[in-house]
Amino acid sequence: MTLSIKVYSDYVCPYCFLAKKPLEDAVQNKDVNIEWMPFELRPKPSQLPTT
């Protein structure tokens, strides 16, 4: 039986990027399907400070 994992990850977050490899290593050679879903931690751009 295949285990399905849905991962919500921000594509610009460095911590999300660092977590990808250990997760892929953990499920290597196992019957696991990983579905990567986009999730924006900061969907609206922040304003630059005015000087």
PDB file of N, CA, C, O and CB in Angstrom:
ATOM      1  N   MET A   1       0.839  -1.169   0.000  1.00  0.00           N
ATOM      2  CA  MET A   1       0.000   0.000   0.000  1.00  0.00           C
ATOM      3  C   MET A   1       0.893   1.244   0.000  1.00  0.00           C
ATOM      4  O   MET A   1       1.810   1.362   0.813  1.00  0.00           O
ATOM      5  CB  MET A   1      -0.960  -0.009   1.217  1.00  0.00           C
ATOM      6  N   THR A   2       0.619   2.147  -0.901  1.00  0.00           N
ATOM      7  CA  THR A   2       1.413   3.368  -1.027  1.00  0.00           C
ATOM      8  C   THR A   2       0.949   4.406  -0.019  1.00  0.00           C
ATOM      9  O   THR A   2      -0.246   4.667   0.122  1.00  0.00           O
ATOM     10  CB  THR A   2       1.323   3.931  -2.455  1.00  0.00           C
ATOM     11  N   LEU A   3       1.910   4.992   0.675  1.00  0.00           N
ATOM     12  CA  LEU A   3       1.626   6.081   1.598  1.00  0.00           C
ATOM     13  C   LEU A   3       1.764   7.389   0.831  1.00  0.00           C
ATOM     14  O   LEU A   3       2.784   7.624   0.182  1.00  0.00           O
ATOM     15  CB  LEU A   3       2.579   6.045   2.841  1.00  0.00           C
ATOM     16  N   SER A   4       0.754   8.233   0.900  1.00  0.00           N
ATOM     17  CA  SER A   4       0.788   9.526   0.224  1.00  0.00           C
ATOM     18  C   SER A   4       1.010  10.625   1.252  1.00  0.00           C
ATOM     19  O   SER A   4       0.323  10.693   2.271  1.00  0.00           O
ATOM     20  CB  SER A   4      -0.520   9.773  -0.571  1.00  0.00           C
ATOM     21  N   ILE A   5       1.977  11.477   0.968  1.00  0.00           N
ATOM     22  CA  ILE A   5       2.278  12.616   1.832  1.00  0.00           C
ATOM     23  C   ILE A   5       2.129  13.881   1.001  1.00  0.00           C
ATOM     24  O   ILE A   5       2.716  14.002  -0.075  1.00  0.00           O
ATOM     25  CB  ILE A   5       3.718  12.507   2.453  1.00  0.00           C
ATOM     26  N   LYS A   6       1.342  14.820   1.505  1.00  0.00           N
ATOM     27  CA  LYS A   6       1.170  16.105   0.841  1.00  0.00           C
ATOM     28  C   LYS A   6       1.942  17.140   1.663  1.00  0.00           C
ATOM     29  O   LYS A   6       1.625  17.375   2.830  1.00  0.00           O
ATOM     30  CB  LYS A   6      -0.360  16.490   0.702  1.00  0.00           C
ATOM     31  N   VAL A   7       2.957  17.757   1.049  1.00  0.00           N
ATOM     32  CA  VAL A   7       3.818  18.709   1.737  1.00  0.00           C
ATOM     33  C   VAL A   7       3.502  20.109   1.219  1.00  0.00           C
ATOM     34  O   VAL A   7       3.572  20.371   0.018  1.00  0.00           O
ATOM     35  CB  VAL A   7       5.327  18.360   1.529  1.00  0.00           C
ATOM     36  N   TYR A   8       3.155  20.997   2.135  1.00  0.00           N
ATOM     37  CA  TYR A   8       2.920  22.399   1.782  1.00  0.00           C
ATOM     38  C   TYR A   8       4.199  23.157   2.096  1.00  0.00           C
ATOM     39  O   TYR A   8       4.638  23.201   3.245  1.00  0.00           O
ATOM     40  CB  TYR A   8       1.683  23.005   2.559  1.00  0.00           C
ATOM     41  N   SER A   9       4.792  23.753   1.071  1.00  0.00           N
ATOM     42  CA  SER A   9       6.106  24.359   1.222  1.00  0.00           C
ATOM     43  C   SER A   9       6.170  25.694   0.488  1.00  0.00           C
ATOM     44  O   SER A   9       5.660  25.839  -0.622  1.00  0.00           O
ATOM     45  CB  SER A   9       7.193  23.414   0.706  1.00  0.00           C
ATOM     46  N   ASP A  10       6.809  26.661   1.136  1.00  0.00           N
ATOM     47  CA  ASP A  10       7.034  27.963   0.509  1.00  0.00           C
ATOM     48  C   ASP A  10       8.275  27.843  -0.371  1.00  0.00           C
ATOM     49  O   ASP A  10       9.346  27.475   0.112  1.00  0.00           O
ATOM     50  CB  ASP A  10       7.202  29.107   1.587  1.00  0.00           C
ATOM     51  N   TYR A  11       8.140  28.145  -1.635  1.00  0.00           N
ATOM     52  CA  TYR A  11       9.246  27.942  -2.571  1.00  0.00           C
ATOM     53  C   TYR A  11      10.375  28.961  -2.409  1.00  0.00           C
ATOM     54  O   TYR A  11      11.433  28.780  -3.010  1.00  0.00           O
ATOM     55  CB  TYR A  11       8.727  27.997  -3.981  1.00  0.00           C
ATOM     56  N   VAL A  12      10.196  30.006  -1.633  1.00  0.00           N
ATOM     57  CA  VAL A  12      11.280  30.966  -1.410  1.00  0.00           C
ATOM     58  C   VAL A  12      11.835  30.899   0.018  1.00  0.00           C
ATOM     59  O   VAL A  12      12.782  31.616   0.342  1.00  0.00           O
ATOM     60  CB  VAL A  12      10.788  32.376  -1.702  1.00  0.00           C
ATOM     61  N   CYS A  13      11.267  30.063   0.858  1.00  0.00           N
ATOM     62  CA  CYS A  13      11.716  29.943   2.245  1.00  0.00           C
ATOM     63  C   CYS A  13      12.961  29.049   2.306  1.00  0.00           C
ATOM     64  O   CYS A  13      12.910  27.904   1.857  1.00  0.00           O
ATOM     65  CB  CYS A  13      10.580  29.368   3.147  1.00  0.00           C
ATOM     66  N   PRO A  14      14.075  29.548   2.851  1.00  0.00           N
ATOM     67  CA  PRO A  14      15.285  28.718   2.901  1.00  0.00           C
ATOM     68  C   PRO A  14      15.122  27.506   3.812  1.00  0.00           C
ATOM     69  O   PRO A  14      15.744  26.472   3.563  1.00  0.00           O
ATOM     70  CB  PRO A  14      16.465  29.549   3.370  1.00  0.00           C
ATOM     71  N   TYR A  15      14.311  27.601   4.853  1.00  0.00           N
ATOM     72  CA  TYR A  15      14.117  26.464   5.750  1.00  0.00           C
ATOM     73  C   TYR A  15      13.301  25.362   5.077  1.00  0.00           C
ATOM     74  O   TYR A  15      13.555  24.176   5.292  1.00  0.00           O
ATOM     75  CB  TYR A  15      13.425  26.916   7.039  1.00  0.00           C
ATOM     76  N   CYS A  16      12.339  25.747   4.278  1.00  0.00           N
ATOM     77  CA  CYS A  16      11.569  24.768   3.516  1.00  0.00           C
ATOM     78  C   CYS A  16      12.477  24.054   2.517  1.00  0.00           C
ATOM     79  O   CYS A  16      12.359  22.846   2.312  1.00  0.00           O
ATOM     80  CB  CYS A  16      10.388  25.448   2.785  1.00  0.00           C
ATOM     81  N   PHE A  17      13.369  24.802   1.909  1.00  0.00           N
ATOM     82  CA  PHE A  17      14.313  24.228   0.950  1.00  0.00           C
ATOM     83  C   PHE A  17      15.248  23.237   1.644  1.00  0.00           C
ATOM     84  O   PHE A  17      15.540  22.173   1.098  1.00  0.00           O
ATOM     85  CB  PHE A  17      15.129  25.341   0.262  1.00  0.00           C
ATOM     86  N   LEU A  18      15.717  23.580   2.843  1.00  0.00           N
ATOM     87  CA  LEU A  18      16.626  22.697   3.577  1.00  0.00           C
ATOM     88  C   LEU A  18      15.942  21.409   4.028  1.00  0.00           C
ATOM     89  O   LEU A  18      16.609  20.386   4.183  1.00  0.00           O
ATOM     90  CB  LEU A  18      17.193  23.422   4.784  1.00  0.00           C
ATOM     91  N   ALA A  19      14.641  21.435   4.239  1.00  0.00           N
ATOM     92  CA  ALA A  19      13.916  20.257   4.712  1.00  0.00           C
ATOM     93  C   ALA A  19      13.603  19.266   3.593  1.00  0.00           C
ATOM     94  O   ALA A  19      13.252  18.119   3.870  1.00  0.00           O
ATOM     95  CB  ALA A  19      12.631  20.683   5.383  1.00  0.00           C
ATOM     96  N   LYS A  20      13.722  19.684   2.350  1.00  0.00           N
ATOM     97  CA  LYS A  20      13.349  18.821   1.231  1.00  0.00           C
ATOM     98  C   LYS A  20      14.244  17.582   1.129  1.00  0.00           C
ATOM     99  O   LYS A  20      13.742  16.467   0.989  1.00  0.00           O
ATOM    100  CB  LYS A  20      13.411  19.607  -0.069  1.00  0.00           C
ATOM    101  N   LYS A  21      15.532  17.768   1.197  1.00  0.00           N
ATOM    102  CA  LYS A  21      16.471  16.648   1.032  1.00  0.00           C
ATOM    103  C   LYS A  21      16.331  15.602   2.135  1.00  0.00           C
ATOM    104  O   LYS A  21      16.276  14.414   1.816  1.00  0.00           O
ATOM    105  CB  LYS A  21      17.900  17.168   1.005  1.00  0.00           C
ATOM    106  N   PRO A  22      16.269  15.979   3.427  1.00  0.00           N
ATOM    107  CA  PRO A  22      16.091  14.948   4.461  1.00  0.00           C
ATOM    108  C   PRO A  22      14.781  14.158   4.306  1.00  0.00           C
ATOM    109  O   PRO A  22      14.747  12.958   4.576  1.00  0.00           O
ATOM    110  CB  PRO A  22      16.130  15.596   5.838  1.00  0.00           C
ATOM    111  N   LEU A  23      13.713  14.823   3.875  1.00  0.00           N
ATOM    112  CA  LEU A  23      12.453  14.109   3.662  1.00  0.00           C
ATOM    113  C   LEU A  23      12.589  13.121   2.515  1.00  0.00           C
ATOM    114  O   LEU A  23      12.138  11.981   2.621  1.00  0.00           O
ATOM    115  CB  LEU A  23      11.308  15.097   3.378  1.00  0.00           C
ATOM    116  N   GLU A  24      13.201  13.544   1.433  1.00  0.00           N
ATOM    117  CA  GLU A  24      13.394  12.638   0.304  1.00  0.00           C
ATOM    118  C   GLU A  24      14.300  11.474   0.673  1.00  0.00           C
ATOM    119  O   GLU A  24      14.070  10.351   0.226  1.00  0.00           O
ATOM    120  CB  GLU A  24      13.973  13.391  -0.884  1.00  0.00           C
ATOM    121  N   ASP A  25      15.327  11.723   1.481  1.00  0.00           N
ATOM    122  CA  ASP A  25      16.207  10.652   1.943  1.00  0.00           C
ATOM    123  C   ASP A  25      15.461   9.671   2.849  1.00  0.00           C
ATOM    124  O   ASP A  25      15.711   8.467   2.795  1.00  0.00           O
ATOM    125  CB  ASP A  25      17.411  11.239   2.684  1.00  0.00           C
ATOM    126  N   ALA A  26      14.548  10.177   3.679  1.00  0.00           N
ATOM    127  CA  ALA A  26      13.815   9.327   4.619  1.00  0.00           C
ATOM    128  C   ALA A  26      12.871   8.363   3.908  1.00  0.00           C
ATOM    129  O   ALA A  26      12.639   7.258   4.397  1.00  0.00           O
ATOM    130  CB  ALA A  26      13.028  10.185   5.593  1.00  0.00           C
ATOM    131  N   VAL A  27      12.333   8.757   2.782  1.00  0.00           N
ATOM    132  CA  VAL A  27      11.367   7.905   2.083  1.00  0.00           C
ATOM    133  C   VAL A  27      12.000   7.141   0.922  1.00  0.00           C
ATOM    134  O   VAL A  27      11.307   6.438   0.187  1.00  0.00           O
ATOM    135  CB  VAL A  27      10.211   8.745   1.570  1.00  0.00           C
ATOM    136  N   GLN A  28      13.290   7.276   0.762  1.00  0.00           N
ATOM    137  CA  GLN A  28      13.979   6.588  -0.335  1.00  0.00           C
ATOM    138  C   GLN A  28      13.813   5.071  -0.168  1.00  0.00           C
ATOM    139  O   GLN A  28      13.951   4.543   0.935  1.00  0.00           O
ATOM    140  CB  GLN A  28      15.497   6.978  -0.373  1.00  0.00           C
ATOM    141  N   ASN A  29      13.520   4.391  -1.258  1.00  0.00           N
ATOM    142  CA  ASN A  29      13.317   2.941  -1.307  1.00  0.00           C
ATOM    143  C   ASN A  29      12.105   2.490  -0.490  1.00  0.00           C
ATOM    144  O   ASN A  29      12.042   1.336  -0.065  1.00  0.00           O
ATOM    145  CB  ASN A  29      14.560   2.231  -0.806  1.00  0.00           C
ATOM    146  N   LYS A  30      11.168   3.368  -0.274  1.00  0.00           N
ATOM    147  CA  LYS A  30       9.919   3.019   0.407  1.00  0.00           C
ATOM    148  C   LYS A  30       8.763   3.340  -0.538  1.00  0.00           C
ATOM    149  O   LYS A  30       8.912   4.122  -1.477  1.00  0.00           O
ATOM    150  CB  LYS A  30       9.770   3.793   1.773  1.00  0.00           C
ATOM    151  N   ASP A  31       7.638   2.741  -0.283  1.00  0.00           N
ATOM    152  CA  ASP A  31       6.466   2.939  -1.127  1.00  0.00           C
ATOM    153  C   ASP A  31       5.722   4.196  -0.671  1.00  0.00           C
ATOM    154  O   ASP A  31       4.656   4.119  -0.061  1.00  0.00           O
ATOM    155  CB  ASP A  31       5.532   1.695  -1.079  1.00  0.00           C
ATOM    156  N   VAL A  32       6.312   5.355  -0.985  1.00  0.00           N
ATOM    157  CA  VAL A  32       5.784   6.641  -0.544  1.00  0.00           C
ATOM    158  C   VAL A  32       5.686   7.572  -1.739  1.00  0.00           C
ATOM    159  O   VAL A  32       6.601   7.657  -2.557  1.00  0.00           O
ATOM    160  CB  VAL A  32       6.673   7.260   0.566  1.00  0.00           C
ATOM    161  N   ASN A  33       4.566   8.265  -1.824  1.00  0.00           N
ATOM    162  CA  ASN A  33       4.368   9.266  -2.869  1.00  0.00           C
ATOM    163  C   ASN A  33       4.303  10.631  -2.197  1.00  0.00           C
ATOM    164  O   ASN A  33       3.440  10.868  -1.351  1.00  0.00           O
ATOM    165  CB  ASN A  33       3.068   8.979  -3.706  1.00  0.00           C
ATOM    166  N   ILE A  34       5.212  11.530  -2.568  1.00  0.00           N
ATOM    167  CA  ILE A  34       5.243  12.879  -2.005  1.00  0.00           C
ATOM    168  C   ILE A  34       4.687  13.846  -3.042  1.00  0.00           C
ATOM    169  O   ILE A  34       5.152  13.891  -4.181  1.00  0.00           O
ATOM    170  CB  ILE A  34       6.692  13.287  -1.579  1.00  0.00           C
ATOM    171  N   GLU A  35       3.689  14.615  -2.630  1.00  0.00           N
ATOM    172  CA  GLU A  35       3.116  15.644  -3.501  1.00  0.00           C
ATOM    173  C   GLU A  35       3.467  17.006  -2.899  1.00  0.00           C
ATOM    174  O   GLU A  35       3.055  17.325  -1.783  1.00  0.00           O
ATOM    175  CB  GLU A  35       1.549  15.470  -3.656  1.00  0.00           C
ATOM    176  N   TRP A  36       4.226  17.797  -3.643  1.00  0.00           N
ATOM    177  CA  TRP A  36       4.658  19.113  -3.171  1.00  0.00           C
ATOM    178  C   TRP A  36       3.616  20.146  -3.570  1.00  0.00           C
ATOM    179  O   TRP A  36       3.268  20.281  -4.743  1.00  0.00           O
ATOM    180  CB  TRP A  36       6.055  19.488  -3.747  1.00  0.00           C
ATOM    181  N   MET A  37       3.123  20.876  -2.566  1.00  0.00           N
ATOM    182  CA  MET A  37       2.093  21.884  -2.787  1.00  0.00           C
ATOM    183  C   MET A  37       2.668  23.262  -2.447  1.00  0.00           C
ATOM    184  O   MET A  37       3.391  23.393  -1.460  1.00  0.00           O
ATOM    185  CB  MET A  37       0.821  21.582  -1.932  1.00  0.00           C
ATOM    186  N   PRO A  38       2.362  24.285  -3.240  1.00  0.00           N
ATOM    187  CA  PRO A  38       2.865  25.625  -2.931  1.00  0.00           C
ATOM    188  C   PRO A  38       2.108  26.249  -1.759  1.00  0.00           C
ATOM    189  O   PRO A  38       0.896  26.084  -1.619  1.00  0.00           O
ATOM    190  CB  PRO A  38       2.757  26.530  -4.164  1.00  0.00           C
ATOM    191  N   PHE A  39       2.841  26.955  -0.941  1.00  0.00           N
ATOM    192  CA  PHE A  39       2.251  27.690   0.168  1.00  0.00           C
ATOM    193  C   PHE A  39       3.122  28.910   0.419  1.00  0.00           C
ATOM    194  O   PHE A  39       4.297  28.772   0.758  1.00  0.00           O
ATOM    195  CB  PHE A  39       2.126  26.798   1.455  1.00  0.00           C
ATOM    196  N   GLU A  40       2.569  30.087   0.258  1.00  0.00           N
ATOM    197  CA  GLU A  40       3.347  31.306   0.456  1.00  0.00           C
ATOM    198  C   GLU A  40       3.230  31.776   1.898  1.00  0.00           C
ATOM    199  O   GLU A  40       2.134  32.070   2.376  1.00  0.00           O
ATOM    200  CB  GLU A  40       2.883  32.411  -0.507  1.00  0.00           C
ATOM    201  N   LEU A  41       4.355  31.846   2.581  1.00  0.00           N
ATOM    202  CA  LEU A  41       4.357  32.323   3.957  1.00  0.00           C
ATOM    203  C   LEU A  41       4.060  33.818   4.017  1.00  0.00           C
ATOM    204  O   LEU A  41       3.469  34.303   4.982  1.00  0.00           O
ATOM    205  CB  LEU A  41       5.701  32.025   4.621  1.00  0.00           C
ATOM    206  N   ARG A  42       4.468  34.533   2.992  1.00  0.00           N
ATOM    207  CA  ARG A  42       4.195  35.971   2.915  1.00  0.00           C
ATOM    208  C   ARG A  42       3.623  36.268   1.538  1.00  0.00           C
ATOM    209  O   ARG A  42       4.365  36.658   0.636  1.00  0.00           O
ATOM    210  CB  ARG A  42       5.490  36.820   3.184  1.00  0.00           C
ATOM    211  N   PRO A  43       2.311  36.091   1.358  1.00  0.00           N
ATOM    212  CA  PRO A  43       1.731  36.262   0.034  1.00  0.00           C
ATOM    213  C   PRO A  43       1.737  37.704  -0.482  1.00  0.00           C
ATOM    214  O   PRO A  43       1.752  37.939  -1.690  1.00  0.00           O
ATOM    215  CB  PRO A  43       0.338  35.758   0.048  1.00  0.00           C
ATOM    216  N   LYS A  44       1.724  38.672   0.452  1.00  0.00           N
ATOM    217  CA  LYS A  44       1.752  40.075   0.031  1.00  0.00           C
ATOM    218  C   LYS A  44       3.157  40.613   0.226  1.00  0.00           C
ATOM    219  O   LYS A  44       3.764  40.374   1.269  1.00  0.00           O
ATOM    220  CB  LYS A  44       0.718  40.929   0.826  1.00  0.00           C
ATOM    221  N   PRO A  45       3.689  41.335  -0.756  1.00  0.00           N
ATOM    222  CA  PRO A  45       5.028  41.885  -0.582  1.00  0.00           C
ATOM    223  C   PRO A  45       5.055  42.917   0.559  1.00  0.00           C
ATOM    224  O   PRO A  45       4.108  43.680   0.752  1.00  0.00           O
ATOM    225  CB  PRO A  45       5.514  42.527  -1.898  1.00  0.00           C
ATOM    226  N   SER A  46       6.135  42.915   1.282  1.00  0.00           N
ATOM    227  CA  SER A  46       6.262  43.891   2.360  1.00  0.00           C
ATOM    228  C   SER A  46       6.736  45.233   1.776  1.00  0.00           C
ATOM    229  O   SER A  46       7.463  45.273   0.783  1.00  0.00           O
ATOM    230  CB  SER A  46       7.253  43.379   3.459  1.00  0.00           C
ATOM    231  N   GLN A  47       6.316  46.298   2.403  1.00  0.00           N
ATOM    232  CA  GLN A  47       6.694  47.616   1.910  1.00  0.00           C
ATOM    233  C   GLN A  47       8.113  47.951   2.376  1.00  0.00           C
ATOM    234  O   GLN A  47       8.521  47.620   3.490  1.00  0.00           O
ATOM    235  CB  GLN A  47       5.688  48.694   2.396  1.00  0.00           C
ATOM    236  N   LEU A  48       8.831  48.603   1.504  1.00  0.00           N
ATOM    237  CA  LEU A  48      10.165  49.071   1.871  1.00  0.00           C
ATOM    238  C   LEU A  48      10.050  50.284   2.764  1.00  0.00           C
ATOM    239  O   LEU A  48       9.158  51.111   2.575  1.00  0.00           O
ATOM    240  CB  LEU A  48      11.000  49.399   0.623  1.00  0.00           C
ATOM    241  N   PRO A  49      10.937  50.404   3.734  1.00  0.00           N
ATOM    242  CA  PRO A  49      10.875  51.587   4.597  1.00  0.00           C
ATOM    243  C   PRO A  49      11.174  52.851   3.800  1.00  0.00           C
ATOM    244  O   PRO A  49      12.035  52.851   2.921  1.00  0.00           O
ATOM    245  CB  PRO A  49      11.862  51.454   5.771  1.00  0.00           C
ATOM    246  N   THR A  50      10.469  53.910   4.110  1.00  0.00           N
ATOM    247  CA  THR A  50      10.708  55.184   3.436  1.00  0.00           C
ATOM    248  C   THR A  50      11.748  55.969   4.219  1.00  0.00           C
ATOM    249  O   THR A  50      11.808  55.901   5.447  1.00  0.00           O
ATOM    250  CB  THR A  50       9.392  56.002   3.294  1.00  0.00           C
ATOM    251  N   THR A  51      12.545  56.695   3.504  1.00  0.00           N
ATOM    252  CA  THR A  51      13.593  57.479   4.182  1.00  0.00           C
ATOM    253  C   THR A  51      13.324  58.943   4.104  1.00  0.00           C
ATOM    254  O   THR A  51      14.104  59.743   4.622  1.00  0.00           O
ATOM    255  CB  THR A  51      14.949  57.192   3.593  1.00  0.00           C
TER     256      THR A  51
END
